[in-house]
Amino acid sequence: MTFSHRGLAMLVGAALAVAPVGAVAAKTHAAHTHASKGPAIYTVTLQQMKFGPTPASIHVGDTIEWVNNDIFVHSATASNHAFDVELPVKAHRWTTFHAAGTYAFNCRYHPGMTGTLVVTN
């Protein structure tokens, strides 16, 4: 197949015009906040034997996506038994919060791994 310079330029231009749309859609999903008045999903990543940063606070109905990027099996286990999420290596799991409160959690297998989530109405 042979393209003229103009045809090639149009093809490249069309590809570039489409690429930012996908990038914006992905960022919009990842940056979902309460501005839309719907539940939000926040990601907490586990790696290097640590829980990554947790959001300052979340709202009832919001979800935490737990992502295990470590080389070990972990868990996200609430001290008050509100949730207990098993996280095999490279796994993603989700916890939706239905009650306000402060949730201290740790890894069942590595008790030094700890974190806290604050859920508000």
C-alpha angles and dihedrals in degrees: 000000000000125000127197116226089253092049091048091048090051091049093050091045091052091050092050092047090056097043098069091051091061091045092052092048091052092048092048091054093046093046095048108150139170091272085092089050092231131112115285132218119221124189125223112188123203116209139139090022093299139102109239121234117304123215115268088244139341132200133245106275094032121122133223115212108208113206120189107206092161129103092240135070111255139175136211102220123176117225089225091050092245089133139005114186120186111213116194117193111296092004128143120208133171135219121190116201117223100173134050118243146096114287118198111195141176142176112273090214098042108032092186088070104088142159144163133226123197114205119193133184 
